[in-house]
């Protein structure tokens, strides 16, 4: 493996681990707002106890997300220095906006959310919770803007880089960089809205499944029954609504990919030649032999969908004689899509596959939390839920 492959593997592992936590904070933030709003309206202690419990997990998740995100940001420079130099003026502006408008808002009110329960009024604490939830969503907005611009760039031009008043060249090659010419065109590039909606919906699903997993465990163990029932029913409602919404947003996303990135859609379905767009439900793409081994082909949902797939994924794709780096990797792109993606031409809801993957990840995270409290059983099964506390590596109850 060369240095590029190793850099991709390292960066992929960093992103995969980091991305477990920001969606959790987004999904759980909305749940916290709902719990506190219901508590202010009803004044039932069970809602306050639930809000305090999930706030403690939210704080830990937020801290881990920040720590892993810092590592990822450094890898932009260590692993992709040349790319960062080229897109820094555009990509960096979105990241700077995320830090100024989103992270500061979220982190500024986080202290009130975590430590202000008995120090500020209930109304102001609800305001702090809303600001934290909005901050986490704004963070997703700017990160998705940066990622979407890489997928469907707009609002920029490429200029010659200059050093000491003369054009900068390296080994005879001109060094260029991208500069912003229309900031709002960068923000609302052709794929931003579709990706943002799908990302936020996925975050709600992940947060819901995380709460479902812990609440289900308490119900199965017969502990904190009232708290667990309320949390489970609310999270189940959220999970149902947003899982259904993911079907719509996933379909819209795939249509956007077919329109804006036809070569990528062809790679997602492991197509190597132009022609009818077979839909592989399963298969092992072989880029060398240009075919799919053990392919299990499905049928299109409609003839119109099939026609769209043939025209978008084939006629505009790079020819087989194009340079290797002009064509997306069929194997890695297809496997990634099969793991967690939505497809415009599938009758089965692939977005539910994505939701299941997020739910499994959330469940595994949830198992690590409840094992901590399992080591110190409560004095009463009907009492309030435990709180996170103590030094690292140790759990205690108040």
C-alpha positions in Angstrom: 0.0 0.0 0.0 1.3 3.5 -0.9 1.1 6.5 1.3 -2.2 7.7 -0.2 -4.0 4.4 0.7 -2.6 4.5 4.2 -3.7 8.1 4.6 -7.2 7.2 3.4 -7.4 4.3 5.9 -6.2 6.4 8.8 -8.6 9.3 7.9 -11.5 6.9 7.4 -11.0 5.3 10.8 -10.8 8.7 12.4 -14.0 9.9 10.7 -15.9 6.7 11.4 -15.2 6.9 15.1 -15.8 10.7 15.3 -19.1 10.4 13.5 -20.6 8.2 16.1 -20.9 11.1 18.5 -22.1 14.3 16.7 -25.3 12.7 15.4 -26.0 11.5 18.9 -25.7 15.0 20.3 -28.0 16.3 17.6 -30.7 13.6 18.2 -30.4 13.7 22.0 -30.5 17.6 22.0 -34.0 17.6 20.4 -35.2 15.0 23.0 -33.8 17.1 25.8 -35.7 20.1 24.6 -38.9 18.1 24.4 -38.4 16.6 27.9 -37.8 20.0 29.5 -40.7 21.6 27.7 -43.0 18.9 28.9 -41.7 19.3 32.5 -42.3 23.0 32.4 -45.9 22.4 31.3 -46.8 19.5 33.5 -44.3 19.9 36.4 -44.1 16.1 36.7 -40.9 15.1 38.5 -40.4 12.1 36.2 -39.7 14.4 33.2 -37.1 16.4 35.2 -35.4 13.2 36.3 -35.4 11.9 32.7 -34.0 15.3 31.4 -31.2 15.2 34.0 -30.3 11.6 33.2 -30.1 12.1 29.4 -28.2 15.4 29.9 -25.4 13.6 31.6 -25.0 11.2 28.7 -25.3 14.1 26.3 -22.4 15.9 28.0 -20.1 12.9 27.8 -21.0 12.3 24.2 -20.3 16.0 23.4 -16.9 15.8 25.0 -15.9 12.7 23.1 -17.1 14.3 19.9 -15.0 17.4 20.4 -11.9 15.4 21.2 -12.2 13.1 18.2 -13.1 16.1 15.9 -9.9 17.9 16.8 -7.9 14.9 15.7 -9.8 14.8 12.4 -9.2 18.5 11.8 -5.4 18.1 12.2 -5.5 15.3 9.7 -6.7 17.7 7.0 -3.2 19.1 7.2 -1.1 16.1 8.0 -2.7 13.7 5.5 -4.0 16.0 2.8 -1.7 19.1 2.9 -1.8 19.7 -0.9 -5.5 19.4 -1.1 -6.0 21.7 2.0 -3.8 24.2 0.3 -5.9 24.1 -2.9 -9.4 24.3 -1.3 -8.4 26.1 1.9 -10.1 29.4 1.1 -13.4 27.7 0.3 -13.4 24.7 2.6 -11.8 26.7 5.5 -14.6 29.3 5.3 -17.2 26.8 6.0 -15.2 25.3 8.9 -14.6 28.7 10.3 -18.3 29.5 10.2 -19.0 26.3 12.0 -16.7 27.3 14.8 -17.9 30.8 15.1 -21.7 30.4 14.6 -22.3 26.9 15.9 -19.6 25.6 18.2 -19.4 28.7 20.3 -23.2 28.8 20.7 -23.3 25.2 21.7 -20.4 25.2 24.0 -21.3 28.5 25.5 -24.7 27.3 26.8 -23.5 23.7 27.5 -22.2 24.8 31.0 -25.7 26.1 31.9 -27.3 22.9 30.6 -25.0 20.6 32.5 -24.3 22.6 35.7 -27.2 25.0 35.9 -30.1 22.7 37.1 -30.3 24.2 40.6 -28.6 27.6 39.8 -30.9 29.1 37.1 -34.6 29.2 36.6 -36.3 26.4 34.8 -37.2 28.7 31.9 -33.7 29.9 31.4 -32.4 26.3 31.6 -34.9 25.4 28.8 -33.5 28.3 26.8 -30.0 27.0 27.3 -31.1 23.6 26.2 -32.7 25.0 23.0 -29.5 26.9 22.2 -27.3 23.8 22.7 -29.7 21.8 20.4 -29.7 24.6 17.8 -25.9 24.9 18.0 -25.5 21.2 17.3 -27.7 21.5 14.3 -25.9 24.6 13.0 -22.7 22.7 13.3 -24.1 20.0 11.1 -25.2 22.7 8.6 -21.7 24.0 8.0 -20.0 20.7 8.0 -22.5 19.4 5.4 -21.9 22.6 3.4 -18.2 21.9 3.3 -18.7 18.2 2.4 -21.4 19.0 -0.2 -19.1 21.6 -1.9 -16.5 18.9 -2.3 -19.2 16.8 -4.0 -20.8 19.5 -6.2 -18.6 22.5 -6.1 -20.1 25.9 -6.9 -19.4 29.6 -6.3 -15.7 29.6 -6.8 -13.0 30.0 -9.4 -9.5 28.6 -9.7 -6.6 31.1 -9.7 -2.8 30.9 -10.1 -0.9 31.0 -6.9 1.8 33.6 -6.7 5.0 33.7 -4.7 7.3 36.8 -4.5 5.3 38.4 -7.3 5.7 35.5 -9.8 3.5 32.5 -10.6 4.4 29.6 -8.3 5.4 26.4 -10.1 6.6 23.0 -8.8 8.5 20.8 -11.3 7.1 22.9 -14.1 3.5 22.5 -13.0 1.5 25.6 -12.1 0.2 25.7 -8.5 -3.4 26.8 -8.3 -6.1 27.3 -5.6 -9.8 27.7 -5.4 -11.2 31.1 -4.2 -14.7 32.0 -3.2 -16.5 34.3 -5.6 -20.1 33.8 -4.4 -20.4 32.7 -0.8 -24.1 31.9 -0.9 -23.5 29.8 -4.0 -21.0 27.8 -2.0 -23.5 27.4 0.8 -26.4 26.4 -1.4 -24.5 24.3 -3.8 -26.6 21.7 -5.8 -26.4 19.0 -3.1 -26.4 20.9 0.2 -30.1 20.9 1.0 -30.6 17.2 0.2 -27.6 16.1 2.2 -28.4 18.3 5.1 -32.0 17.1 5.5 -30.9 13.5 5.2 -28.1 14.0 7.8 -30.4 15.7 10.3 -33.0 13.0 9.9 -30.3 10.3 10.4 -29.1 12.1 13.5 -32.7 12.0 15.0 -32.9 8.3 14.2 -29.6 7.6 15.9 -30.4 9.6 19.0 -33.8 7.8 19.2 -32.3 4.4 19.0 -29.7 5.3 21.6 -32.4 6.2 24.0 -34.5 3.2 23.0 -31.6 0.8 23.7 -31.0 2.1 27.3 -34.7 2.4 28.1 -35.3 -1.2 26.8 -32.5 -2.5 29.0 -34.1 -0.9 32.1 -37.5 -2.3 31.2 -36.1 -5.8 30.7 -34.3 -5.6 34.0 -37.3 -4.3 35.8 -35.5 -1.1 37.0 -36.7 2.5 36.9 -39.9 1.3 35.2 -41.7 4.7 35.0 -38.7 6.5 33.7 -37.9 3.8 31.2 -41.5 3.6 29.9 -41.7 7.3 29.3 -38.3 7.5 27.6 -39.0 4.4 25.5 -42.4 5.6 24.2 -41.1 9.0 23.4 -38.0 7.7 21.6 -40.1 5.1 19.7 -42.3 7.9 18.4 -39.3 9.9 17.3 -37.7 6.8 15.7 -40.9 5.9 13.8 -41.5 9.4 12.4 -37.9 10.0 11.3 -37.4 6.5 9.9 -40.3 7.1 7.6 -39.0 10.6 6.7 -35.6 9.0 5.9 -37.3 7.1 3.1 -38.3 10.3 1.4 -35.1 12.2 2.0 -33.0 9.1 0.9 -34.9 8.8 -2.3 -34.4 12.6 -3.0 -30.7 12.2 -2.2 -30.3 9.4 -4.7 -32.1 11.3 -7.4 -29.8 14.3 -6.7 -26.7 12.0 -7.1 -28.1 10.7 -10.4 -28.5 14.2 -11.6 -25.3 15.8 -10.3 -22.9 12.9 -10.0 -23.8 10.2 -12.5 -20.4 8.6 -12.4 -20.7 8.2 -8.7 -24.1 6.6 -9.0 -22.6 4.2 -11.5 -19.9 3.4 -9.0 -22.5 2.9 -6.2 -24.2 0.3 -8.3 -20.9 -1.2 -9.6 -21.5 -0.5 -13.3 -18.5 -0.8 -15.6 -20.1 -0.3 -19.0 -22.9 1.7 -20.5 -26.2 0.1 -21.1 -29.2 -1.1 -19.0 -28.7 -0.2 -15.3 -29.0 -3.5 -13.4 -29.6 -3.0 -9.7 -27.4 -5.3 -7.7 -28.8 -6.2 -4.4 -25.6 -7.9 -3.5 -22.2 -8.5 -5.2 -18.5 -8.3 -5.1 -17.2 -5.7 -7.6 -14.0 -6.6 -9.4 -12.4 -3.5 -11.0 -9.7 -5.5 -12.7 -12.1 -7.8 -14.5 -14.7 -5.1 -14.8 -17.6 -7.2 -13.5 -19.5 -8.1 -10.4 -18.9 -11.5 -8.8 -21.8 -13.3 -7.1 -24.1 -10.5 -8.2 -27.7 -10.7 -7.2 -29.6 -8.3 -9.5 -32.9 -6.7 -8.7 -35.5 -5.0 -10.9 -36.3 -1.4 -11.1 -39.3 -0.1 -9.3 -40.6 1.4 -12.5 -39.7 1.8 -16.1 -39.3 5.6 -15.7 -36.8 5.0 -12.9 -34.9 2.5 -15.0 -34.8 5.0 -17.9 -33.4 7.7 -15.6 -30.7 5.3 -14.3 -29.6 4.4 -17.9 -29.3 8.0 -19.0 -27.8 9.4 -15.9 -25.4 6.7 -14.8 -24.2 5.6 -18.1 -24.2 8.2 -20.9 -22.4 10.8 -18.8 -20.0 8.5 -17.0 -16.3 8.7 -17.9 -15.4 6.2 -20.6 -13.4 3.1 -19.9 -10.3 4.6 -21.5 -10.3 7.5 -19.1 -7.5 7.9 -16.6 -7.9 5.8 -13.5 -8.3 8.8 -11.2 -11.1 10.2 -13.3 -13.4 7.3 -12.4 -14.7 6.6 -8.9 -13.5 3.3 -7.3 -16.4 0.9 -8.0 -15.5 -1.5 -5.2 -15.1 0.9 -2.2 -18.0 3.1 -3.4 -20.3 0.2 -3.9 -19.5 -1.4 -0.6 -19.9 1.9 1.3 -23.3 2.4 -0.4 -24.4 -1.1 0.4 -23.6 -0.6 4.1 -25.4 2.7 4.6 -27.1 4.6 1.8 -30.3 5.2 -0.1 -30.9 4.4 -3.7 -33.4 6.1 -5.9 -34.2 3.0 -7.9 -34.8 0.4 -5.1 -38.1 -0.9 -4.1 -36.7 -1.8 -0.6 -36.2 1.1 1.8 -32.4 1.3 2.0 -32.7 4.2 4.3 -34.0 1.8 6.9 -30.8 -0.2 6.4 -28.9 3.0 7.2 -31.2 3.6 10.2 -30.5 0.0 11.4 -26.8 0.6 11.1 -27.0 3.8 13.1 -29.2 2.1 15.6 -26.8 -0.8 16.0 -24.0 1.7 16.6 -26.1 3.6 19.1 -27.0 0.4 20.8 -23.4 -0.6 21.2 -22.6 2.8 22.6 -25.6 2.5 24.9 -24.4 -0.9 26.2 -21.1 0.7 27.4 -23.1 3.3 29.4 -25.5 0.9 31.1 -22.7 -1.5 32.0 -21.3 1.3 34.1 -24.4 1.6 36.2 -24.9 -2.1 36.3 -21.8 -2.4 38.5 -23.5 -0.3 41.3 -27.2 -1.4 41.5 -29.7 1.1 42.8 -31.2 0.9 46.2 -34.7 1.0 44.8 -36.0 -0.2 41.4 -38.6 2.6 41.4 -36.3 5.5 42.2 -35.0 8.1 39.8 -32.5 7.0 37.2 -28.8 7.2 38.1 -26.5 10.0 37.2 -23.1 10.0 35.7 -20.4 10.9 38.2 -17.1 10.1 39.8 -13.6 10.0 38.4 -12.7 8.4 35.0 -13.1 4.7 35.0 -15.4 4.7 38.0 -19.2 5.1 38.3 -21.1 6.1 41.3 -24.6 7.2 42.4 -25.4 10.4 44.2 
